[in-house]
Amino acid sequence: MLRAISDAVAAIAAHPQSGLQTSAGDIRVKILGRYRYKIFYSVGKDAIEIIHVRHAARRPWTGAEG
């Protein structure tokens, strides 16, 4: 599972716009199908910020919690 998350982060770094756009507009999400994790991130001018990693079975992330 950790390898899949690491690989997904590398894919985000290589292709930052490939994640799905969320309703938040500036936040994208990469979904890891096999392990059902979601990686929420934002793309800046010079950096990509991983905001949250969450298992899909948990209640939806609102951005308000840590």
Backbone as XML, in Angstrom:
<?xml version="1.0"?>
<chain id="A" units="angstrom">
  <residue number="1" name="MET">
    <atom name="N" x="0.810" y="-1.172" z="0.000"/>
    <atom name="CA" x="0.000" y="0.000" z="0.000"/>
    <atom name="C" x="0.870" y="1.258" z="0.000"/>
  </residue>
  <residue number="2" name="LEU">
    <atom name="N" x="1.900" y="1.284" z="0.831"/>
    <atom name="CA" x="2.777" y="2.457" z="0.863"/>
    <atom name="C" x="3.464" y="2.671" z="-0.482"/>
  </residue>
  <residue number="3" name="ARG">
    <atom name="N" x="3.812" y="1.584" z="-1.133"/>
    <atom name="CA" x="4.441" y="1.672" z="-2.460"/>
    <atom name="C" x="3.454" y="2.288" z="-3.461"/>
  </residue>
  <residue number="4" name="ALA">
    <atom name="N" x="2.194" y="1.896" z="-3.382"/>
    <atom name="CA" x="1.173" y="2.433" z="-4.289"/>
    <atom name="C" x="0.977" y="3.929" z="-4.059"/>
  </residue>
  <residue number="5" name="ILE">
    <atom name="N" x="0.986" y="4.354" z="-2.804"/>
    <atom name="CA" x="0.865" y="5.781" z="-2.499"/>
    <atom name="C" x="2.084" y="6.531" z="-3.007"/>
  </residue>
  <residue number="6" name="SER">
    <atom name="N" x="3.268" y="5.980" z="-2.778"/>
    <atom name="CA" x="4.501" y="6.596" z="-3.255"/>
    <atom name="C" x="4.508" y="6.709" z="-4.779"/>
  </residue>
  <residue number="7" name="ASP">
    <atom name="N" x="4.084" y="5.663" z="-5.458"/>
    <atom name="CA" x="4.015" y="5.684" z="-6.925"/>
    <atom name="C" x="3.000" y="6.723" z="-7.415"/>
  </residue>
  <residue number="8" name="ALA">
    <atom name="N" x="1.881" y="6.835" z="-6.711"/>
    <atom name="CA" x="0.860" y="7.818" z="-7.089"/>
    <atom name="C" x="1.384" y="9.241" z="-6.916"/>
  </residue>
  <residue number="9" name="VAL">
    <atom name="N" x="2.127" y="9.488" z="-5.848"/>
    <atom name="CA" x="2.718" y="10.813" z="-5.634"/>
    <atom name="C" x="3.729" y="11.120" z="-6.739"/>
  </residue>
  <residue number="10" name="ALA">
    <atom name="N" x="4.508" y="10.135" z="-7.153"/>
    <atom name="CA" x="5.450" y="10.328" z="-8.263"/>
    <atom name="C" x="4.695" y="10.641" z="-9.552"/>
  </residue>
  <residue number="11" name="ALA">
    <atom name="N" x="3.565" y="9.974" z="-9.774"/>
    <atom name="CA" x="2.751" y="10.247" z="-10.964"/>
    <atom name="C" x="2.172" y="11.658" z="-10.918"/>
  </residue>
  <residue number="12" name="ILE">
    <atom name="N" x="1.756" y="12.098" z="-9.733"/>
    <atom name="CA" x="1.256" y="13.468" z="-9.574"/>
    <atom name="C" x="2.365" y="14.464" z="-9.895"/>
  </residue>
  <residue number="13" name="ALA">
    <atom name="N" x="3.570" y="14.189" z="-9.414"/>
    <atom name="CA" x="4.700" y="15.082" z="-9.675"/>
    <atom name="C" x="4.998" y="15.173" z="-11.171"/>
  </residue>
  <residue number="14" name="ALA">
    <atom name="N" x="4.888" y="14.053" z="-11.866"/>
    <atom name="CA" x="5.172" y="14.026" z="-13.305"/>
    <atom name="C" x="4.052" y="14.655" z="-14.131"/>
  </residue>
  <residue number="15" name="HIS">
    <atom name="N" x="2.810" y="14.500" z="-13.671"/>
    <atom name="CA" x="1.639" y="14.992" z="-14.418"/>
    <atom name="C" x="0.645" y="15.626" z="-13.442"/>
  </residue>
  <residue number="16" name="PRO">
    <atom name="N" x="0.933" y="16.821" z="-12.945"/>
    <atom name="CA" x="0.116" y="17.422" z="-11.886"/>
    <atom name="C" x="-1.352" y="17.659" z="-12.260"/>
  </residue>
  <residue number="17" name="GLN">
    <atom name="N" x="-1.626" y="17.883" z="-13.509"/>
    <atom name="CA" x="-3.007" y="18.165" z="-13.910"/>
    <atom name="C" x="-3.823" y="16.900" z="-14.163"/>
  </residue>
  <residue number="18" name="SER">
    <atom name="N" x="-3.235" y="15.731" z="-13.955"/>
    <atom name="CA" x="-3.922" y="14.471" z="-14.259"/>
    <atom name="C" x="-4.979" y="14.088" z="-13.236"/>
  </residue>
  <residue number="19" name="GLY">
    <atom name="N" x="-4.910" y="14.621" z="-12.029"/>
    <atom name="CA" x="-5.902" y="14.303" z="-11.011"/>
    <atom name="C" x="-7.250" y="14.920" z="-11.330"/>
  </residue>
  <residue number="20" name="LEU">
    <atom name="N" x="-8.278" y="14.377" z="-10.749"/>
    <atom name="CA" x="-9.624" y="14.887" z="-10.962"/>
    <atom name="C" x="-9.814" y="16.210" z="-10.232"/>
  </residue>
  <residue number="21" name="GLN">
    <atom name="N" x="-10.477" y="17.141" z="-10.864"/>
    <atom name="CA" x="-10.798" y="18.425" z="-10.249"/>
    <atom name="C" x="-11.877" y="18.199" z="-9.193"/>
  </residue>
  <residue number="22" name="THR">
    <atom name="N" x="-11.730" y="18.806" z="-8.025"/>
    <atom name="CA" x="-12.752" y="18.702" z="-6.984"/>
    <atom name="C" x="-13.636" y="19.942" z="-7.037"/>
  </residue>
  <residue number="23" name="SER">
    <atom name="N" x="-14.661" y="19.953" z="-6.242"/>
    <atom name="CA" x="-15.552" y="21.121" z="-6.197"/>
    <atom name="C" x="-14.852" y="22.336" z="-5.593"/>
  </residue>
  <residue number="24" name="ALA">
    <atom name="N" x="-13.722" y="22.110" z="-4.929"/>
    <atom name="CA" x="-12.961" y="23.213" z="-4.339"/>
    <atom name="C" x="-12.205" y="24.007" z="-5.400"/>
  </residue>
  <residue number="25" name="GLY">
    <atom name="N" x="-12.135" y="23.495" z="-6.625"/>
    <atom name="CA" x="-11.511" y="24.228" z="-7.726"/>
    <atom name="C" x="-10.010" y="24.130" z="-7.772"/>
  </residue>
  <residue number="26" name="ASP">
    <atom name="N" x="-9.325" y="24.560" z="-6.714"/>
    <atom name="CA" x="-7.867" y="24.536" z="-6.713"/>
    <atom name="C" x="-7.305" y="23.233" z="-6.146"/>
  </residue>
  <residue number="27" name="ILE">
    <atom name="N" x="-8.171" y="22.333" z="-5.736"/>
    <atom name="CA" x="-7.737" y="21.048" z="-5.192"/>
    <atom name="C" x="-8.102" y="19.930" z="-6.162"/>
  </residue>
  <residue number="28" name="ARG">
    <atom name="N" x="-7.137" y="19.056" z="-6.400"/>
    <atom name="CA" x="-7.337" y="17.893" z="-7.259"/>
    <atom name="C" x="-7.246" y="16.630" z="-6.409"/>
  </residue>
  <residue number="29" name="VAL">
    <atom name="N" x="-7.714" y="15.518" z="-6.961"/>
    <atom name="CA" x="-7.657" y="14.259" z="-6.226"/>
    <atom name="C" x="-7.185" y="13.146" z="-7.161"/>
  </residue>
  <residue number="30" name="LYS">
    <atom name="N" x="-6.272" y="12.350" z="-6.666"/>
    <atom name="CA" x="-5.787" y="11.156" z="-7.359"/>
    <atom name="C" x="-6.334" y="9.967" z="-6.585"/>
  </residue>
  <residue number="31" name="ILE">
    <atom name="N" x="-7.017" y="9.054" z="-7.294"/>
    <atom name="CA" x="-7.647" y="7.913" z="-6.640"/>
    <atom name="C" x="-6.827" y="6.659" z="-6.900"/>
  </residue>
  <residue number="32" name="LEU">
    <atom name="N" x="-6.489" y="5.955" z="-5.829"/>
    <atom name="CA" x="-5.775" y="4.684" z="-5.929"/>
    <atom name="C" x="-6.815" y="3.577" z="-5.840"/>
  </residue>
  <residue number="33" name="GLY">
    <atom name="N" x="-7.230" y="3.053" z="-6.958"/>
    <atom name="CA" x="-8.325" y="2.098" z="-7.030"/>
    <atom name="C" x="-8.144" y="0.856" z="-6.191"/>
  </residue>
  <residue number="34" name="ARG">
    <atom name="N" x="-7.010" y="0.209" z="-6.293"/>
    <atom name="CA" x="-6.813" y="-1.072" z="-5.599"/>
    <atom name="C" x="-6.937" y="-0.939" z="-4.085"/>
  </residue>
  <residue number="35" name="TYR">
    <atom name="N" x="-6.346" y="0.110" z="-3.536"/>
    <atom name="CA" x="-6.335" y="0.270" z="-2.079"/>
    <atom name="C" x="-7.396" y="1.241" z="-1.581"/>
  </residue>
  <residue number="36" name="ARG">
    <atom name="N" x="-8.120" y="1.867" z="-2.512"/>
    <atom name="CA" x="-9.213" y="2.769" z="-2.195"/>
    <atom name="C" x="-8.784" y="3.981" z="-1.383"/>
  </residue>
  <residue number="37" name="TYR">
    <atom name="N" x="-7.601" y="4.500" z="-1.678"/>
    <atom name="CA" x="-7.155" y="5.731" z="-1.057"/>
    <atom name="C" x="-7.312" y="6.870" z="-2.033"/>
  </residue>
  <residue number="38" name="LYS">
    <atom name="N" x="-7.483" y="8.078" z="-1.486"/>
    <atom name="CA" x="-7.555" y="9.289" z="-2.291"/>
    <atom name="C" x="-6.469" y="10.239" z="-1.797"/>
  </residue>
  <residue number="39" name="ILE">
    <atom name="N" x="-5.742" y="10.814" z="-2.739"/>
    <atom name="CA" x="-4.708" y="11.789" z="-2.406"/>
    <atom name="C" x="-5.201" y="13.142" z="-2.901"/>
  </residue>
  <residue number="40" name="PHE">
    <atom name="N" x="-5.437" y="14.059" z="-1.980"/>
    <atom name="CA" x="-5.888" y="15.402" z="-2.313"/>
    <atom name="C" x="-4.655" y="16.301" z="-2.384"/>
  </residue>
  <residue number="41" name="TYR">
    <atom name="N" x="-4.562" y="17.105" z="-3.428"/>
    <atom name="CA" x="-3.389" y="17.955" z="-3.598"/>
    <atom name="C" x="-3.741" y="19.221" z="-4.360"/>
  </residue>
  <residue number="42" name="SER">
    <atom name="N" x="-2.869" y="20.207" z="-4.250"/>
    <atom name="CA" x="-3.023" y="21.432" z="-5.026"/>
    <atom name="C" x="-1.736" y="21.675" z="-5.808"/>
  </residue>
  <residue number="43" name="VAL">
    <atom name="N" x="-1.896" y="22.319" z="-6.941"/>
    <atom name="CA" x="-0.771" y="22.603" z="-7.829"/>
    <atom name="C" x="-0.478" y="24.092" z="-7.756"/>
  </residue>
  <residue number="44" name="GLY">
    <atom name="N" x="0.723" y="24.420" z="-7.303"/>
    <atom name="CA" x="1.154" y="25.809" z="-7.266"/>
    <atom name="C" x="2.078" y="26.103" z="-8.427"/>
  </residue>
  <residue number="45" name="LYS">
    <atom name="N" x="2.576" y="27.310" z="-8.474"/>
    <atom name="CA" x="3.477" y="27.712" z="-9.551"/>
    <atom name="C" x="4.776" y="26.908" z="-9.533"/>
  </residue>
  <residue number="46" name="ASP">
    <atom name="N" x="5.334" y="26.712" z="-8.344"/>
    <atom name="CA" x="6.626" y="26.040" z="-8.223"/>
    <atom name="C" x="6.591" y="24.766" z="-7.385"/>
  </residue>
  <residue number="47" name="ALA">
    <atom name="N" x="5.404" y="24.366" z="-6.928"/>
    <atom name="CA" x="5.334" y="23.202" z="-6.044"/>
    <atom name="C" x="3.956" y="22.543" z="-6.110"/>
  </residue>
  <residue number="48" name="ILE">
    <atom name="N" x="3.938" y="21.305" z="-5.710"/>
    <atom name="CA" x="2.692" y="20.560" z="-5.550"/>
    <atom name="C" x="2.580" y="20.255" z="-4.061"/>
  </residue>
  <residue number="49" name="GLU">
    <atom name="N" x="1.447" y="20.588" z="-3.480"/>
    <atom name="CA" x="1.246" y="20.355" z="-2.050"/>
    <atom name="C" x="0.256" y="19.205" z="-1.857"/>
  </residue>
  <residue number="50" name="ILE">
    <atom name="N" x="0.702" y="18.160" z="-1.183"/>
    <atom name="CA" x="-0.182" y="17.065" z="-0.799"/>
    <atom name="C" x="-0.932" y="17.558" z="0.428"/>
  </residue>
  <residue number="51" name="ILE">
    <atom name="N" x="-2.235" y="17.656" z="0.313"/>
    <atom name="CA" x="-3.050" y="18.225" z="1.376"/>
    <atom name="C" x="-3.561" y="17.152" z="2.328"/>
  </residue>
  <residue number="52" name="HIS">
    <atom name="N" x="-3.962" y="16.007" z="1.756"/>
    <atom name="CA" x="-4.607" y="14.999" z="2.589"/>
    <atom name="C" x="-4.582" y="13.651" z="1.876"/>
  </residue>
  <residue number="53" name="VAL">
    <atom name="N" x="-4.369" y="12.585" z="2.619"/>
    <atom name="CA" x="-4.483" y="11.216" z="2.100"/>
    <atom name="C" x="-5.552" y="10.539" z="2.941"/>
  </residue>
  <residue number="54" name="ARG">
    <atom name="N" x="-6.551" y="9.974" z="2.274"/>
    <atom name="CA" x="-7.720" y="9.460" z="2.996"/>
    <atom name="C" x="-8.232" y="8.173" z="2.361"/>
  </residue>
  <residue number="55" name="HIS">
    <atom name="N" x="-8.628" y="7.209" z="3.176"/>
    <atom name="CA" x="-9.237" y="5.987" z="2.661"/>
    <atom name="C" x="-10.666" y="6.299" z="2.230"/>
  </residue>
  <residue number="56" name="ALA">
    <atom name="N" x="-11.075" y="5.770" z="1.097"/>
    <atom name="CA" x="-12.388" y="6.068" z="0.520"/>
    <atom name="C" x="-13.548" y="5.571" z="1.375"/>
  </residue>
  <residue number="57" name="ALA">
    <atom name="N" x="-13.319" y="4.621" z="2.272"/>
    <atom name="CA" x="-14.395" y="4.112" z="3.118"/>
    <atom name="C" x="-14.765" y="5.092" z="4.233"/>
  </residue>
  <residue number="58" name="ARG">
    <atom name="N" x="-13.906" y="6.050" z="4.494"/>
    <atom name="CA" x="-14.214" y="7.049" z="5.524"/>
    <atom name="C" x="-15.198" y="8.060" z="4.968"/>
  </residue>
  <residue number="59" name="ARG">
    <atom name="N" x="-15.853" y="8.787" z="5.837"/>
    <atom name="CA" x="-16.792" y="9.798" z="5.360"/>
    <atom name="C" x="-16.044" y="10.810" z="4.503"/>
  </residue>
  <residue number="60" name="PRO">
    <atom name="N" x="-16.728" y="11.471" z="3.585"/>
    <atom name="CA" x="-16.057" y="12.393" z="2.654"/>
    <atom name="C" x="-15.297" y="13.498" z="3.389"/>
  </residue>
  <residue number="61" name="TRP">
    <atom name="N" x="-14.164" y="13.863" z="2.814"/>
    <atom name="CA" x="-13.330" y="14.925" z="3.384"/>
    <atom name="C" x="-13.906" y="16.278" z="3.017"/>
  </residue>
  <residue number="62" name="THR">
    <atom name="N" x="-14.032" y="17.165" z="3.975"/>
    <atom name="CA" x="-14.589" y="18.495" z="3.722"/>
    <atom name="C" x="-13.503" y="19.561" z="3.639"/>
  </residue>
  <residue number="63" name="GLY">
    <atom name="N" x="-12.291" y="19.198" z="3.994"/>
    <atom name="CA" x="-11.215" y="20.168" z="3.998"/>
    <atom name="C" x="-11.082" y="20.876" z="5.334"/>
  </residue>
  <residue number="64" name="ALA">
    <atom name="N" x="-12.072" y="20.725" z="6.205"/>
    <atom name="CA" x="-12.068" y="21.409" z="7.496"/>
    <atom name="C" x="-11.291" y="20.643" z="8.563"/>
  </residue>
  <residue number="65" name="GLU">
    <atom name="N" x="-11.221" y="19.340" z="8.409"/>
    <atom name="CA" x="-10.531" y="18.547" z="9.421"/>
    <atom name="C" x="-9.071" y="18.348" z="9.049"/>
  </residue>
  <residue number="66" name="GLY">
    <atom name="N" x="-8.253" y="17.944" z="10.011"/>
    <atom name="CA" x="-6.823" y="17.782" z="9.769"/>
    <atom name="C" x="-6.386" y="16.444" z="9.359"/>
  </residue>
</chain>
